[in-house]
Amino acid sequence: MKKAKLSLKDLIEENKQELLLDKEEVEKIEKRLDEKYVKLTAK
C-alpha cells in the first residue's frame, strides 16, 4: 500500500504549482477585460 501522506514539501510544491496556474488564469482574464474596456472607451 502506498503512503497516503505526502510530505509537507510535496504539498507545498503542489500548491505552488496550482497557485501559478491560477495566477496565469487571472492574468489572462484581466488582459481580456482590459481589451474589452479599451474597445468600449474608444467609441
mmCIF file of the N, C-alpha and C atoms, coordinates in Angstrom:
data_MODEL
# 
_entry.id   MODEL 
# 
loop_
_atom_site.group_PDB 
_atom_site.id 
_atom_site.type_symbol 
_atom_site.label_atom_id 
_atom_site.label_alt_id 
_atom_site.label_comp_id 
_atom_site.label_asym_id 
_atom_site.label_entity_id 
_atom_site.label_seq_id 
_atom_site.pdbx_PDB_ins_code 
_atom_site.Cartn_x 
_atom_site.Cartn_y 
_atom_site.Cartn_z 
_atom_site.occupancy 
_atom_site.B_iso_or_equiv 
_atom_site.pdbx_formal_charge 
_atom_site.auth_seq_id 
_atom_site.auth_comp_id 
_atom_site.auth_asym_id 
_atom_site.auth_atom_id 
_atom_site.pdbx_PDB_model_num 
ATOM 1   N N  . MET A 1 1  ? 0.838   -1.200 0.000   1.00 0.00 ? 1  MET A N  1 
ATOM 2   C CA . MET A 1 1  ? 0.000   0.000  0.000   1.00 0.00 ? 1  MET A CA 1 
ATOM 3   C C  . MET A 1 1  ? 0.877   1.255  0.000   1.00 0.00 ? 1  MET A C  1 
ATOM 4   N N  . LYS A 1 2  ? 0.466   2.202  -0.820  1.00 0.00 ? 2  LYS A N  1 
ATOM 5   C CA . LYS A 1 2  ? 1.234   3.434  -0.910  1.00 0.00 ? 2  LYS A CA 1 
ATOM 6   C C  . LYS A 1 2  ? 1.013   4.311  0.308   1.00 0.00 ? 2  LYS A C  1 
ATOM 7   N N  . LYS A 1 3  ? 2.035   5.066  0.626   1.00 0.00 ? 3  LYS A N  1 
ATOM 8   C CA . LYS A 1 3  ? 1.933   6.011  1.728   1.00 0.00 ? 3  LYS A CA 1 
ATOM 9   C C  . LYS A 1 3  ? 0.883   7.068  1.378   1.00 0.00 ? 3  LYS A C  1 
ATOM 10  N N  . ALA A 1 4  ? -0.088  7.232  2.239   1.00 0.00 ? 4  ALA A N  1 
ATOM 11  C CA . ALA A 1 4  ? -1.181  8.160  1.950   1.00 0.00 ? 4  ALA A CA 1 
ATOM 12  C C  . ALA A 1 4  ? -0.741  9.610  2.122   1.00 0.00 ? 4  ALA A C  1 
ATOM 13  N N  . LYS A 1 5  ? 0.112   9.842  3.105   1.00 0.00 ? 5  LYS A N  1 
ATOM 14  C CA . LYS A 1 5  ? 0.514   11.217 3.389   1.00 0.00 ? 5  LYS A CA 1 
ATOM 15  C C  . LYS A 1 5  ? 1.654   11.668 2.490   1.00 0.00 ? 5  LYS A C  1 
ATOM 16  N N  . LEU A 1 6  ? 1.459   12.778 1.866   1.00 0.00 ? 6  LEU A N  1 
ATOM 17  C CA . LEU A 1 6  ? 2.549   13.392 1.121   1.00 0.00 ? 6  LEU A CA 1 
ATOM 18  C C  . LEU A 1 6  ? 3.407   14.152 2.117   1.00 0.00 ? 6  LEU A C  1 
ATOM 19  N N  . SER A 1 7  ? 4.656   14.305 1.772   1.00 0.00 ? 7  SER A N  1 
ATOM 20  C CA . SER A 1 7  ? 5.497   15.096 2.660   1.00 0.00 ? 7  SER A CA 1 
ATOM 21  C C  . SER A 1 7  ? 5.053   16.553 2.561   1.00 0.00 ? 7  SER A C  1 
ATOM 22  N N  . LEU A 1 8  ? 5.352   17.304 3.581   1.00 0.00 ? 8  LEU A N  1 
ATOM 23  C CA . LEU A 1 8  ? 4.983   18.717 3.611   1.00 0.00 ? 8  LEU A CA 1 
ATOM 24  C C  . LEU A 1 8  ? 5.571   19.441 2.403   1.00 0.00 ? 8  LEU A C  1 
ATOM 25  N N  . LYS A 1 9  ? 6.799   19.089 2.079   1.00 0.00 ? 9  LYS A N  1 
ATOM 26  C CA . LYS A 1 9  ? 7.476   19.712 0.941   1.00 0.00 ? 9  LYS A CA 1 
ATOM 27  C C  . LYS A 1 9  ? 6.698   19.466 -0.355  1.00 0.00 ? 9  LYS A C  1 
ATOM 28  N N  . ASP A 1 10 ? 6.226   18.217 -0.525  1.00 0.00 ? 10 ASP A N  1 
ATOM 29  C CA . ASP A 1 10 ? 5.453   17.885 -1.721  1.00 0.00 ? 10 ASP A CA 1 
ATOM 30  C C  . ASP A 1 10 ? 4.151   18.679 -1.778  1.00 0.00 ? 10 ASP A C  1 
ATOM 31  N N  . LEU A 1 11 ? 3.497   18.794 -0.633  1.00 0.00 ? 11 LEU A N  1 
ATOM 32  C CA . LEU A 1 11 ? 2.236   19.539 -0.585  1.00 0.00 ? 11 LEU A CA 1 
ATOM 33  C C  . LEU A 1 11 ? 2.456   21.001 -0.946  1.00 0.00 ? 11 LEU A C  1 
ATOM 34  N N  . ILE A 1 12 ? 3.513   21.578 -0.394  1.00 0.00 ? 12 ILE A N  1 
ATOM 35  C CA . ILE A 1 12 ? 3.820   22.984 -0.679  1.00 0.00 ? 12 ILE A CA 1 
ATOM 36  C C  . ILE A 1 12 ? 4.101   23.155 -2.170  1.00 0.00 ? 12 ILE A C  1 
ATOM 37  N N  . GLU A 1 13 ? 4.872   22.246 -2.723  1.00 0.00 ? 13 GLU A N  1 
ATOM 38  C CA . GLU A 1 13 ? 5.218   22.309 -4.146  1.00 0.00 ? 13 GLU A CA 1 
ATOM 39  C C  . GLU A 1 13 ? 3.960   22.214 -5.012  1.00 0.00 ? 13 GLU A C  1 
ATOM 40  N N  . GLU A 1 14 ? 3.069   21.299 -4.649  1.00 0.00 ? 14 GLU A N  1 
ATOM 41  C CA . GLU A 1 14 ? 1.817   21.119 -5.385  1.00 0.00 ? 14 GLU A CA 1 
ATOM 42  C C  . GLU A 1 14 ? 0.975   22.394 -5.339  1.00 0.00 ? 14 GLU A C  1 
ATOM 43  N N  . ASN A 1 15 ? 0.878   22.982 -4.157  1.00 0.00 ? 15 ASN A N  1 
ATOM 44  C CA . ASN A 1 15 ? 0.096   24.206 -4.003  1.00 0.00 ? 15 ASN A CA 1 
ATOM 45  C C  . ASN A 1 15 ? 0.698   25.354 -4.798  1.00 0.00 ? 15 ASN A C  1 
ATOM 46  N N  . LYS A 1 16 ? 2.017   25.423 -4.823  1.00 0.00 ? 16 LYS A N  1 
ATOM 47  C CA . LYS A 1 16 ? 2.690   26.465 -5.599  1.00 0.00 ? 16 LYS A CA 1 
ATOM 48  C C  . LYS A 1 16 ? 2.320   26.347 -7.068  1.00 0.00 ? 16 LYS A C  1 
ATOM 49  N N  . GLN A 1 17 ? 2.349   25.114 -7.583  1.00 0.00 ? 17 GLN A N  1 
ATOM 50  C CA . GLN A 1 17 ? 2.009   24.886 -8.988  1.00 0.00 ? 17 GLN A CA 1 
ATOM 51  C C  . GLN A 1 17 ? 0.579   25.342 -9.269  1.00 0.00 ? 17 GLN A C  1 
ATOM 52  N N  . GLU A 1 18 ? -0.341  24.986 -8.375  1.00 0.00 ? 18 GLU A N  1 
ATOM 53  C CA . GLU A 1 18 ? -1.740  25.380 -8.558  1.00 0.00 ? 18 GLU A CA 1 
ATOM 54  C C  . GLU A 1 18 ? -1.903  26.890 -8.499  1.00 0.00 ? 18 GLU A C  1 
ATOM 55  N N  . LEU A 1 19 ? -1.187  27.528 -7.587  1.00 0.00 ? 19 LEU A N  1 
ATOM 56  C CA . LEU A 1 19 ? -1.267  28.979 -7.477  1.00 0.00 ? 19 LEU A CA 1 
ATOM 57  C C  . LEU A 1 19 ? -0.737  29.651 -8.733  1.00 0.00 ? 19 LEU A C  1 
ATOM 58  N N  . LEU A 1 20 ? 0.341   29.112 -9.274  1.00 0.00 ? 20 LEU A N  1 
ATOM 59  C CA . LEU A 1 20 ? 0.891   29.678 -10.503 1.00 0.00 ? 20 LEU A CA 1 
ATOM 60  C C  . LEU A 1 20 ? -0.116  29.568 -11.639 1.00 0.00 ? 20 LEU A C  1 
ATOM 61  N N  . LEU A 1 21 ? -0.790  28.429 -11.732 1.00 0.00 ? 21 LEU A N  1 
ATOM 62  C CA . LEU A 1 21 ? -1.802  28.247 -12.774 1.00 0.00 ? 21 LEU A CA 1 
ATOM 63  C C  . LEU A 1 21 ? -2.951  29.229 -12.577 1.00 0.00 ? 21 LEU A C  1 
ATOM 64  N N  . ASP A 1 22 ? -3.395  29.379 -11.329 1.00 0.00 ? 22 ASP A N  1 
ATOM 65  C CA . ASP A 1 22 ? -4.473  30.317 -11.027 1.00 0.00 ? 22 ASP A CA 1 
ATOM 66  C C  . ASP A 1 22 ? -4.062  31.731 -11.413 1.00 0.00 ? 22 ASP A C  1 
ATOM 67  N N  . LYS A 1 23 ? -2.826  32.085 -11.089 1.00 0.00 ? 23 LYS A N  1 
ATOM 68  C CA . LYS A 1 23 ? -2.328  33.422 -11.382 1.00 0.00 ? 23 LYS A CA 1 
ATOM 69  C C  . LYS A 1 23 ? -2.339  33.667 -12.889 1.00 0.00 ? 23 LYS A C  1 
ATOM 70  N N  . GLU A 1 24 ? -1.925  32.663 -13.662 1.00 0.00 ? 24 GLU A N  1 
ATOM 71  C CA . GLU A 1 24 ? -1.938  32.800 -15.120 1.00 0.00 ? 24 GLU A CA 1 
ATOM 72  C C  . GLU A 1 24 ? -3.352  33.005 -15.631 1.00 0.00 ? 24 GLU A C  1 
ATOM 73  N N  . GLU A 1 25 ? -4.306  32.248 -15.087 1.00 0.00 ? 25 GLU A N  1 
ATOM 74  C CA . GLU A 1 25 ? -5.704  32.383 -15.495 1.00 0.00 ? 25 GLU A CA 1 
ATOM 75  C C  . GLU A 1 25 ? -6.210  33.793 -15.205 1.00 0.00 ? 25 GLU A C  1 
ATOM 76  N N  . VAL A 1 26 ? -5.922  34.278 -14.017 1.00 0.00 ? 26 VAL A N  1 
ATOM 77  C CA . VAL A 1 26 ? -6.366  35.618 -13.623 1.00 0.00 ? 26 VAL A CA 1 
ATOM 78  C C  . VAL A 1 26 ? -5.768  36.663 -14.558 1.00 0.00 ? 26 VAL A C  1 
ATOM 79  N N  . GLU A 1 27 ? -4.493  36.509 -14.881 1.00 0.00 ? 27 GLU A N  1 
ATOM 80  C CA . GLU A 1 27 ? -3.850  37.474 -15.774 1.00 0.00 ? 27 GLU A CA 1 
ATOM 81  C C  . GLU A 1 27 ? -4.479  37.455 -17.161 1.00 0.00 ? 27 GLU A C  1 
ATOM 82  N N  . LYS A 1 28 ? -4.837  36.260 -17.646 1.00 0.00 ? 28 LYS A N  1 
ATOM 83  C CA . LYS A 1 28 ? -5.495  36.155 -18.956 1.00 0.00 ? 28 LYS A CA 1 
ATOM 84  C C  . LYS A 1 28 ? -6.831  36.879 -18.928 1.00 0.00 ? 28 LYS A C  1 
ATOM 85  N N  . ILE A 1 29 ? -7.596  36.657 -17.862 1.00 0.00 ? 29 ILE A N  1 
ATOM 86  C CA . ILE A 1 29 ? -8.910  37.284 -17.730 1.00 0.00 ? 29 ILE A CA 1 
ATOM 87  C C  . ILE A 1 29 ? -8.764  38.800 -17.643 1.00 0.00 ? 29 ILE A C  1 
ATOM 88  N N  . GLU A 1 30 ? -7.805  39.263 -16.845 1.00 0.00 ? 30 GLU A N  1 
ATOM 89  C CA . GLU A 1 30 ? -7.581  40.706 -16.719 1.00 0.00 ? 30 GLU A CA 1 
ATOM 90  C C  . GLU A 1 30 ? -7.229  41.316 -18.073 1.00 0.00 ? 30 GLU A C  1 
ATOM 91  N N  . LYS A 1 31 ? -6.400  40.620 -18.819 1.00 0.00 ? 31 LYS A N  1 
ATOM 92  C CA . LYS A 1 31 ? -5.999  41.115 -20.133 1.00 0.00 ? 31 LYS A CA 1 
ATOM 93  C C  . LYS A 1 31 ? -7.216  41.238 -21.041 1.00 0.00 ? 31 LYS A C  1 
ATOM 94  N N  . ARG A 1 32 ? -8.067  40.215 -21.018 1.00 0.00 ? 32 ARG A N  1 
ATOM 95  C CA . ARG A 1 32 ? -9.275  40.229 -21.840 1.00 0.00 ? 32 ARG A CA 1 
ATOM 96  C C  . ARG A 1 32 ? -10.188 41.385 -21.441 1.00 0.00 ? 32 ARG A C  1 
ATOM 97  N N  . LEU A 1 33 ? -10.340 41.580 -20.138 1.00 0.00 ? 33 LEU A N  1 
ATOM 98  C CA . LEU A 1 33 ? -11.198 42.667 -19.662 1.00 0.00 ? 33 LEU A CA 1 
ATOM 99  C C  . LEU A 1 33 ? -10.629 44.018 -20.069 1.00 0.00 ? 33 LEU A C  1 
ATOM 100 N N  . ASP A 1 34 ? -9.307  44.156 -19.959 1.00 0.00 ? 34 ASP A N  1 
ATOM 101 C CA . ASP A 1 34 ? -8.658  45.402 -20.369 1.00 0.00 ? 34 ASP A CA 1 
ATOM 102 C C  . ASP A 1 34 ? -8.926  45.690 -21.843 1.00 0.00 ? 34 ASP A C  1 
ATOM 103 N N  . GLU A 1 35 ? -8.815  44.639 -22.669 1.00 0.00 ? 35 GLU A N  1 
ATOM 104 C CA . GLU A 1 35 ? -9.047  44.818 -24.103 1.00 0.00 ? 35 GLU A CA 1 
ATOM 105 C C  . GLU A 1 35 ? -10.486 45.236 -24.379 1.00 0.00 ? 35 GLU A C  1 
ATOM 106 N N  . LYS A 1 36 ? -11.437 44.611 -23.678 1.00 0.00 ? 36 LYS A N  1 
ATOM 107 C CA . LYS A 1 36 ? -12.846 44.976 -23.855 1.00 0.00 ? 36 LYS A CA 1 
ATOM 108 C C  . LYS A 1 36 ? -13.078 46.419 -23.422 1.00 0.00 ? 36 LYS A C  1 
ATOM 109 N N  . TYR A 1 37 ? -12.457 46.802 -22.305 1.00 0.00 ? 37 TYR A N  1 
ATOM 110 C CA . TYR A 1 37 ? -12.613 48.159 -21.785 1.00 0.00 ? 37 TYR A CA 1 
ATOM 111 C C  . TYR A 1 37 ? -12.072 49.179 -22.784 1.00 0.00 ? 37 TYR A C  1 
ATOM 112 N N  . VAL A 1 38 ? -10.925 48.870 -23.354 1.00 0.00 ? 38 VAL A N  1 
ATOM 113 C CA . VAL A 1 38 ? -10.324 49.774 -24.336 1.00 0.00 ? 38 VAL A CA 1 
ATOM 114 C C  . VAL A 1 38 ? -11.258 49.936 -25.532 1.00 0.00 ? 38 VAL A C  1 
ATOM 115 N N  . LYS A 1 39 ? -11.840 48.826 -25.991 1.00 0.00 ? 39 LYS A N  1 
ATOM 116 C CA . LYS A 1 39 ? -12.765 48.891 -27.132 1.00 0.00 ? 39 LYS A CA 1 
ATOM 117 C C  . LYS A 1 39 ? -13.983 49.744 -26.791 1.00 0.00 ? 39 LYS A C  1 
ATOM 118 N N  . LEU A 1 40 ? -14.504 49.564 -25.585 1.00 0.00 ? 40 LEU A N  1 
ATOM 119 C CA . LEU A 1 40 ? -15.694 50.311 -25.182 1.00 0.00 ? 40 LEU A CA 1 
ATOM 120 C C  . LEU A 1 40 ? -15.408 51.801 -25.051 1.00 0.00 ? 40 LEU A C  1 
ATOM 121 N N  . THR A 1 41 ? -14.253 52.133 -24.507 1.00 0.00 ? 41 THR A N  1 
ATOM 122 C CA . THR A 1 41 ? -13.945 53.545 -24.279 1.00 0.00 ? 41 THR A CA 1 
ATOM 123 C C  . THR A 1 41 ? -13.436 54.219 -25.543 1.00 0.00 ? 41 THR A C  1 
ATOM 124 N N  . ALA A 1 42 ? -13.056 53.450 -26.542 1.00 0.00 ? 42 ALA A N  1 
ATOM 125 C CA . ALA A 1 42 ? -12.534 54.021 -27.782 1.00 0.00 ? 42 ALA A CA 1 
ATOM 126 C C  . ALA A 1 42 ? -13.650 54.583 -28.655 1.00 0.00 ? 42 ALA A C  1 
ATOM 127 N N  . LYS A 1 43 ? -14.883 54.138 -28.422 1.00 0.00 ? 43 LYS A N  1 
ATOM 128 C CA . LYS A 1 43 ? -16.015 54.580 -29.239 1.00 0.00 ? 43 LYS A CA 1 
ATOM 129 C C  . LYS A 1 43 ? -16.360 56.027 -28.987 1.00 0.00 ? 43 LYS A C  1 
# 
